[in-house]
Every structure is written in structure tokens, then in C-alpha cells.
Amino acid sequence: MPGTHALLSASSSARWLNCPPSAKLNAGADDKESSYAAEGTLAHAMCEIKLRGYISAIPKRSITAKLKKLKSDPLYQPEMDGYTEEYLDYIKKIATSFNGPPTIRAEEQVDYSTFAPEGSGTADCLILFGDELHVIDFKYGKGVLVSPEDNPQLKLYALGAISKFGLIYSFNKVTLHIVQPRLSNIDDWSISTADLLAWGFSIQPTAQLAFNGQGEFKSGEHCRFCKVAATCKKRAADNLALAQYEFRKPDNDPTATDPMLNDTELAEALTKGAQLVAWYEDLKEYALAKILDGGELSGWKAVEGRGTRAFINPDDVPKRLESIGQSSDLAYERKVLSPAALEKLLGKKVFTDSFSDLVEKSKGKPALAPISDKRATYVQGTSAAEDFK
């Protein structure tokens, strides 16, 4: 898997398309990989090995050896096997849907520099057949649900694939796929080649601004993965302005003098408040890291949070119980693991095949979500099974 990223990388395109100057700011910022990102890199490496084993004549023992090496990584969990198999199974399903063998490319380098200066990236999987192009992207994260609809990362990969294979294939239809198994999110979205190319040409001015480090700063959802989000003045100004936001009072609104928020105002406050909360949490995280690194912030300090108690040597506990006339059995608790814990140990496929008939799912608690959320609307008084009939 390539480890370098272009200044205008496809994976960060949602950010630099909305906030062009952020591209160069992020390029100059410290790049500290989180454990979550490292975990995702490991899962992607497993996906690549399994996919290459499917599409090429690599000996099975070689695939097994490579996977065994990856499984020695401390971040490896058995559940990764199941989730990466879901990715492979999904690709197999697409591949066998055609009336002939398609071309399948794993970790394919693509160049979309026609649309974004020096733009290039690596597509997890490309499937080419006739006039169809499929771009499949694997997401191991479970913090943010990713949609393929109008996804700029996948659209840039598709533009790169068209540039690379356009002389061989006459693509008319492009389908973008997201495989995010830990959130049970497997989705696709299609666009005509003509519309995709039109979009590509439309972003050229913005991409040039981003490459030059020019343009206007803009805050929003795209700040989530920005390396300088915590100290960005534009984001701070926008969120501090939100904190002082005054609700409009139209003359024809009978509730204009009501001291309580009406439903319209409540919905508006919820939408605007989400960004404010996210910004403040980023601010706190950055400030704490700065102080722990030896810096100072006027009026703030780091304090010790609540600690937990643990036995220095658990093996001494049963012996101590016996020494005071108690049974050593008191030191132990025996209970069946939860489905989630057992699935993590066995892997999703083994668990599903062997234990699915022993599991029932309770109805989840209601949670507030924007109307754009793809989950079904919560219905009170029904069971989980009834919700999915």
C-alpha cells in the first residue's frame, strides 16, 4: 500500500474543495497517526492481500504467509478477518454479475492531475467491464458513516481511472461503492461519465486555488479531519459567532415575542450547535496536549482525572481470601461473553455461522439524528425484528 499522499489527495478532497487554503496548512502540520488510523491501515493491507489472491495466480501458501505476518501485529483482532472477507465477498458479487469476466485491479494508482494539480491517489479496487466502471472503497472506521453519494474522494478516483483506461474502455456509467462493514454500511451510487467529467472540470479553479495555498477559509463538517482544526481562526470565529447567534423575529411570526424556542428555532439550534460542540471538544483536546507537552495557557492547567483500582498481582487474591477463611472462588466471576465480545474473538464469519440462531437483538434506544441520516425512522412500541420486516 503506498504511504505517500499528494497535496490535493482524494482522501482529503472534501476538505480542500470546501476550504482551499487548508491543503497547504495541513501539508505543513505534524502528522501523528492515531491508533485508529493504524488499525485501518492494517485492515486495508489484509484486504489487499485477499483481493490479490482472488484476482491473480498467487500461491495460497504465499497468501497465508502474508496474512500470518499481518496477524502478528499487536493491532490485529480476529474480527478483522470477517470484516475483510465481507469486502472480498462484495467484490466477488459484483464481479460475477456480468456476462463475462471483468478486469479487477487492486490498490490501483490513478492520476487525476487533469482536474487537480499533481493529483494522484490509490483506489482500493477498480472493476472494469464493457461501458461500466466500478470504484470500491473499504472503510474500516466506525466513527463516521460514509456515503458514496457525490463522494468527492471516489469521484476523483473514478476520474483517474477514466484517464488511465479511457482508451481501452468507453465508460458510460460509473458506480461508486462504500464497504464499511463495522457499521453494516455497504452502499453504492451511480453517475454518468458525462456528469462526472463535468464535475471534474467544474472543480479545476478551486483545485488550483488549493494547490497555490489561496482562496477563502471556510469551516464546516469538513473540519473533522483537518490537522489544524483546533487552532484555525476562521473556525473559532464562526463558532464564537454561533454562540452569540440571535434568532430571527419576523413580524408575521406570532411566537416572535415568546421567550421559549419554537420548533423551527429548536431545529435550527440543533443544526448549528453540533459544529459548536465539535469545535470546543477539539479545542480542549489540543489545549491539554499543549500543556502536557510543557506549554502554558493563561488560566488553565492539567489535573488528574478519576483513577481506577486494580490488584497488583491478581494471583495473590485467591490466596489472601483463603488466608482469612474465605473461599478462593469469591475471586472469580464466571459468565458467558456477550455476542459482541465472542464475535470479536472468533471473527464475524465463524460467529455468524455458528451462533446466529442463539442471538436475538433488542430494540435500540431512540437517538436524535438529522433527516439526512439513512437509518429508518424510530417507531415506538415495535420490536427490532418488526422494524426490519
C-alpha positions in Angstrom: 0.0 0.0 0.0 1.5 3.4 -1.0 2.2 5.6 2.0 2.5 9.0 0.4 -0.3 11.4 -0.4 -0.5 14.2 -3.0 -1.1 17.7 -1.7 -4.5 17.5 -3.3 -5.2 13.9 -2.1 -8.5 12.4 -2.9 -9.0 11.3 0.7 -8.8 14.9 1.9 -10.8 16.4 -1.1 -13.9 17.1 0.9 -11.8 19.5 3.0 -9.8 21.2 0.3 -12.7 21.6 -2.0 -14.6 23.5 0.7 -11.6 25.2 2.3 -8.8 25.6 -0.4 -6.1 27.1 1.9 -6.3 24.2 4.2 -4.4 21.9 1.8 -1.0 23.6 2.3 -1.7 24.3 6.0 -2.2 20.5 6.5 0.8 19.6 4.4 3.0 21.6 6.8 1.4 20.3 10.0 2.7 17.5 12.2 1.3 14.1 11.1 0.7 12.0 14.1 -1.1 8.7 13.1 -3.7 7.6 15.6 -4.2 4.0 16.7 -7.5 4.1 14.8 -5.7 5.1 11.6 -3.0 2.4 12.2 -5.8 -0.2 12.7 -7.4 0.9 9.4 -4.1 0.6 7.6 -3.7 -2.9 8.9 -7.2 -3.9 7.8 -6.6 -2.4 4.3 -3.4 -4.4 4.0 -5.4 -7.6 4.7 -8.0 -6.5 2.1 -5.3 -6.0 -0.5 -3.7 -9.4 0.1 -7.0 -11.2 0.0 -8.1 -9.4 -3.2 -4.8 -10.1 -5.0 -5.2 -13.7 -4.0 -8.6 -13.7 -5.7 -7.6 -11.9 -8.9 -4.2 -13.4 -9.6 -2.4 -16.7 -9.5 -0.6 -16.1 -6.3 0.0 -19.5 -4.5 -2.3 -20.0 -1.5 0.7 -20.6 0.8 2.0 -17.2 -0.1 -1.3 -15.5 0.7 -1.4 -17.5 4.0 2.1 -16.5 4.9 1.5 -12.8 4.2 -1.7 -12.8 6.3 0.0 -14.6 9.1 2.7 -11.9 9.2 0.0 -9.2 9.4 -1.8 -11.1 12.2 1.3 -10.8 14.3 0.7 -7.1 14.5 -0.5 -6.0 18.0 -3.4 -4.2 16.5 -4.7 -7.3 14.8 -8.1 -8.6 16.1 -9.8 -11.8 14.8 -12.8 -9.8 13.8 -10.7 -8.2 11.1 -10.8 -11.5 9.2 -14.6 -11.3 9.0 -14.8 -7.7 8.0 -12.1 -8.0 5.3 -13.9 -11.1 4.0 -17.1 -9.0 3.7 -15.1 -6.7 1.4 -13.8 -9.5 -0.7 -17.3 -11.2 -0.9 -18.8 -7.9 -2.1 -16.3 -7.6 -4.8 -16.9 -11.2 -5.9 -20.6 -10.4 -6.0 -20.1 -7.5 -8.4 -17.5 -9.4 -10.5 -19.9 -12.3 -11.1 -22.8 -10.1 -12.0 -21.5 -9.5 -15.6 -22.0 -11.8 -18.6 -18.2 -12.2 -18.8 -15.0 -11.9 -16.7 -14.3 -8.3 -15.8 -11.0 -6.6 -15.2 -10.3 -6.2 -11.5 -7.5 -4.0 -10.2 -6.3 -3.9 -6.5 -4.7 -0.8 -5.0 -4.6 0.8 -8.3 -2.6 4.0 -8.7 -4.6 6.7 -10.6 -3.7 10.2 -11.8 -6.4 12.9 -11.8 -4.0 15.8 -12.4 -6.1 17.0 -15.3 -8.6 18.2 -12.7 -6.4 18.9 -9.7 -2.7 19.9 -10.0 -0.4 16.9 -9.3 -3.5 15.0 -8.2 -3.0 11.3 -7.7 -4.1 8.5 -5.4 -4.7 4.8 -4.8 -8.1 3.3 -5.4 -8.8 0.2 -3.2 -10.4 -1.7 -6.0 -11.5 -0.9 -9.6 -13.8 -3.2 -11.7 -14.0 -2.6 -15.4 -16.4 -4.3 -17.8 -17.9 -3.0 -21.1 -19.1 0.5 -20.6 -19.1 0.3 -16.7 -16.6 1.4 -14.2 -16.9 0.4 -10.5 -14.9 2.1 -7.8 -14.9 0.2 -4.4 -13.6 1.8 -1.3 -13.1 0.0 2.0 -13.6 1.9 5.2 -12.6 0.3 8.5 -13.6 3.2 10.8 -16.8 3.2 12.7 -16.9 6.7 14.0 -18.4 8.3 10.9 -20.8 6.7 8.5 -19.5 7.3 4.9 -21.8 7.6 1.9 -20.9 7.0 -1.7 -23.3 9.6 -2.9 -21.5 12.5 -4.5 -18.4 11.4 -2.6 -15.5 13.6 -3.9 -12.8 11.0 -2.9 -14.4 8.3 -5.0 -15.2 10.7 -7.9 -11.6 11.7 -8.1 -10.5 8.0 -8.2 -13.1 7.4 -10.9 -11.7 10.4 -13.0 -8.2 9.0 -12.6 -9.4 5.6 -13.7 -11.1 7.1 -16.8 -7.9 8.9 -17.7 -5.9 5.7 -17.3 -8.2 3.2 -19.0 -10.3 5.5 -21.3 -8.5 4.4 -24.4 -9.4 0.8 -23.8 -12.9 1.2 -22.3 -15.8 3.5 -23.4 -17.3 4.1 -20.0 -20.8 5.5 -19.9 -21.7 4.6 -16.3 -19.6 4.9 -13.1 -20.7 3.3 -9.8 -19.1 4.3 -6.5 -19.2 1.8 -3.7 -18.5 2.1 0.0 -17.9 -1.0 2.1 -17.9 -0.1 5.8 -18.6 -3.4 7.5 -18.2 -2.3 11.1 -21.2 -0.1 10.7 -23.0 -2.5 8.4 -22.8 0.2 5.7 -22.5 -1.2 2.2 -23.9 1.2 -0.3 -23.4 2.4 -3.9 -24.3 5.3 -6.1 -24.1 5.8 -9.8 -23.3 8.7 -12.1 -23.0 9.1 -15.8 -19.5 9.6 -17.2 -20.5 12.8 -18.8 -21.8 14.2 -15.5 -18.6 13.0 -13.7 -16.4 14.7 -16.2 -18.5 17.9 -16.0 -17.9 17.9 -12.2 -14.2 17.3 -12.7 -13.9 20.3 -14.9 -16.0 22.4 -12.5 -13.6 21.9 -9.6 -10.5 22.9 -11.6 -10.5 26.6 -10.4 -10.9 25.5 -6.7 -8.2 22.9 -7.0 -5.8 25.4 -8.5 -6.5 27.8 -5.5 -5.9 24.9 -3.1 -2.6 24.0 -4.8 -1.5 27.6 -4.6 -2.5 28.0 -1.0 -5.0 30.6 -1.9 -8.8 31.0 -1.6 -11.0 31.6 1.4 -11.1 29.7 4.7 -14.4 28.0 5.4 -15.5 26.0 8.4 -17.9 23.1 8.5 -18.2 19.3 8.6 -15.1 19.0 6.5 -13.0 20.3 9.5 -13.4 17.0 11.2 -10.2 15.5 9.8 -8.2 18.8 9.5 -4.9 18.8 11.3 -5.2 22.5 12.3 -8.9 22.5 13.1 -8.3 23.2 16.8 -6.3 26.4 16.2 -7.9 27.7 13.0 -9.0 31.3 13.5 -11.8 31.1 10.9 -13.4 28.1 12.6 -13.0 29.8 16.0 -14.6 33.0 14.7 -17.5 31.1 13.1 -18.2 29.1 16.2 -17.9 32.0 18.6 -20.4 33.8 16.3 -22.7 30.9 16.7 -22.5 31.2 20.4 -23.9 34.7 20.1 -26.5 33.8 17.5 -29.7 35.7 17.7 -32.9 34.1 16.4 -34.8 36.0 13.7 -38.0 37.6 14.8 -40.2 38.1 11.7 -43.1 40.5 12.0 -45.6 37.8 10.9 -44.5 35.2 13.4 -46.9 35.1 16.4 -44.3 33.5 18.6 -41.7 36.2 17.9 -42.1 37.6 21.5 -42.2 34.1 23.1 -39.2 33.6 25.4 -39.3 29.9 24.5 -37.8 28.4 21.3 -40.4 27.3 18.8 -40.0 24.1 16.8 -38.3 25.9 13.9 -35.8 27.6 16.1 -35.1 24.4 18.0 -34.3 22.6 14.8 -32.0 25.4 13.7 -30.2 25.5 17.1 -29.6 21.7 16.9 -28.1 22.0 13.5 -25.8 24.9 14.4 -24.9 23.7 17.8 -23.4 20.4 16.5 -20.4 22.3 15.0 -20.0 24.4 18.1 -19.7 21.3 20.4 -17.3 19.6 18.0 -15.1 22.7 17.9 -15.0 23.1 21.6 -14.0 19.4 22.1 -11.2 19.8 19.6 -10.1 22.9 21.4 -9.9 21.1 24.8 -8.0 18.2 23.3 -5.4 20.5 21.7 -5.0 22.6 24.8 -4.5 19.6 27.1 -1.9 18.1 24.7 -0.1 21.5 24.7 0.0 21.8 28.5 1.2 18.1 28.9 3.9 18.9 26.4 5.2 21.6 28.7 3.3 24.6 27.3 1.3 27.1 29.3 -2.2 28.6 28.8 -3.3 31.5 30.9 -6.0 30.4 33.3 -5.8 26.7 32.5 -3.9 23.7 33.9 -3.9 19.9 33.6 -5.3 18.0 36.6 -5.6 14.3 37.4 -8.9 12.7 36.5 -10.5 9.9 38.3 -8.3 6.8 38.6 -9.3 3.1 38.8 -8.3 0.5 41.3 -6.6 -2.7 40.2 -4.9 -5.6 42.0 -1.1 -5.5 41.7 -0.9 -9.3 41.2 -4.3 -10.9 40.7 -2.9 -14.4 41.6 -2.4 -13.2 45.1 -6.1 -12.5 45.7 -7.4 -16.1 45.9 -4.5 -16.9 48.4 -5.4 -13.9 50.5 -9.1 -14.9 50.6 -8.1 -18.4 51.9 -5.8 -16.8 54.5 -8.8 -15.0 56.0 -11.0 -18.1 56.0 -12.9 -17.3 52.8 -13.3 -19.4 49.7 -10.9 -18.6 46.8 -13.9 -19.0 44.5 -15.1 -15.5 45.6 -12.2 -14.1 43.5 -13.7 -15.3 40.2 -16.8 -14.5 38.2 -18.0 -16.9 35.5 -20.3 -15.6 32.9 -21.0 -16.1 29.2 -19.4 -13.5 26.9 -21.6 -11.0 25.1 -22.3 -11.7 21.4 -20.1 -8.7 20.5 -17.2 -9.9 22.7 -17.4 -13.5 21.3 -17.7 -12.3 17.7 -14.5 -10.2 18.3 -12.7 -13.4 19.4 -13.9 -15.7 16.8 -14.4 -13.4 13.8 -17.7 -12.4 12.2 -18.0 -15.3 9.8 -17.4 -18.0 12.3 -19.7 -16.4 14.8 -22.5 -15.8 12.3 -22.3 -19.4 11.0 -22.2 -21.0 14.5 -24.2 -18.7 16.8 -26.7 -16.6 14.9 -29.6 -18.8 15.9 -28.7 -18.2 19.6 -28.8 -14.4 19.3 -31.7 -12.0 19.5 -31.4 -8.3 19.0 -33.2 -5.9 21.3 -34.7 -2.7 20.0 -32.1 0.1 20.3 -32.7 3.3 22.3 -34.0 6.3 20.3 -31.3 8.7 19.2 -31.6 12.1 17.6 -30.2 12.3 14.0 -30.5 14.8 11.1 -33.2 14.0 8.5 -30.4 13.1 6.0 -29.5 10.0 8.1 -30.2 6.9 6.1 -31.3 4.8 9.1 -35.1 4.1 9.4 -37.2 6.5 11.5 -37.6 5.2 15.0 -41.1 3.7 15.7 -42.2 3.4 19.3 -43.8 0.2 20.5 -42.3 -2.2 17.9 -39.6 -4.8 18.3 -36.3 -4.8 16.4 -37.5 -7.7 14.3 -40.7 -5.9 13.3 -38.6 -2.7 12.3 -36.7 -4.7 9.7 -39.7 -6.7 8.1 
